[in-house]
Amino acid sequence: MSSTSARRLTLAWLALSAIAIAQLGVVSLEGRRAPTPDVAITSMAIGIALVKVRIIFREFMEVKHSPRWLRRLTDLWLVFTGAMLLGCYFVGTAFSTG
């Protein structure tokens, strides 16, 4: 492994670690009260998870060296997955309150 790839992997690992710590901060926004569904916190948690998945795709699954169509396909999968997760959350909250 070259020193530039080792450096990129180290930076990706540090970014993932920082994101995980930030995600813990988002979760702690709930405080000591009983957890309740909150649109902002749920949306932030899903967004943070999708960013982490994209970093893992690009850096650890070597998608960054793949053909352009595969890079675009993984990005499209992330957008679709994020839309489906948020859509399911919003539909579920609409049915539970209504």
C-alpha positions in Angstrom: 0.0 0.0 0.0 1.4 3.4 -1.0 1.8 6.1 1.5 -0.9 8.2 -0.2 -3.4 5.4 0.0 -2.5 4.8 3.6 -2.9 8.5 4.3 -6.3 8.6 2.6 -7.5 5.6 4.6 -6.3 7.1 7.8 -8.1 10.4 7.0 -11.3 8.5 6.1 -11.1 6.5 9.3 -10.6 9.8 11.3 -13.6 11.3 9.4 -15.8 8.3 10.2 -14.7 8.5 13.9 -15.5 12.2 14.1 -18.9 11.6 12.4 -19.6 8.9 14.9 -18.8 11.2 17.8 -21.0 13.9 16.2 -23.8 11.4 15.9 -23.5 10.7 19.6 -23.9 14.4 20.2 -27.1 14.4 18.1 -28.5 11.5 20.1 -27.7 13.3 23.3 -29.9 16.2 22.2 -32.7 14.1 23.6 -31.4 14.7 27.1 -32.6 12.7 30.0 -36.3 12.8 29.1 -38.0 9.8 27.5 -37.0 9.4 23.8 -39.7 10.8 21.5 -39.7 10.9 17.7 -38.3 14.2 16.6 -38.1 15.1 12.9 -34.9 17.1 13.1 -33.0 14.5 15.1 -34.2 11.6 13.0 -33.4 13.4 9.7 -29.9 14.3 11.0 -29.2 10.7 12.1 -30.2 9.4 8.7 -28.2 12.0 6.9 -25.1 11.3 9.0 -25.5 7.6 8.4 -25.7 8.1 4.7 -22.5 10.3 4.7 -20.7 7.5 6.6 -21.9 4.9 4.0 -20.7 7.1 1.1 -17.2 7.4 2.7 -17.1 3.6 3.3 -18.2 3.0 -0.4 -15.6 5.4 -1.8 -12.6 4.7 0.5 -12.9 1.1 1.8 -14.9 -0.6 -1.0 -12.6 1.1 -3.6 -15.6 2.5 -5.6 -13.5 5.6 -6.2 -11.4 3.6 -8.7 -14.4 2.0 -10.4 -16.1 3.2 -13.6 -18.1 6.3 -13.5 -21.4 4.5 -14.0 -20.7 2.4 -10.8 -19.8 5.5 -8.8 -23.0 7.2 -10.0 -25.0 4.1 -9.2 -23.8 3.9 -5.6 -24.7 7.6 -5.2 -28.1 7.0 -6.7 -28.6 4.1 -4.3 -27.7 6.4 -1.4 -30.2 9.0 -2.5 -32.9 6.3 -3.0 -32.2 4.7 0.4 -32.2 8.1 2.2 -35.5 9.1 0.5 -37.1 5.7 1.4 -36.0 5.9 5.0 -37.2 9.5 5.4 -40.4 8.7 3.5 -41.1 5.7 5.8 -40.5 7.8 8.8 -42.7 10.7 7.7 -45.5 8.3 6.6 -45.3 6.4 9.9 -45.5 9.6 12.0 -48.4 10.8 9.9 -50.3 7.5 10.5 -49.4 7.4 14.2 -50.7 10.9 14.9 -53.6 10.9 12.7 
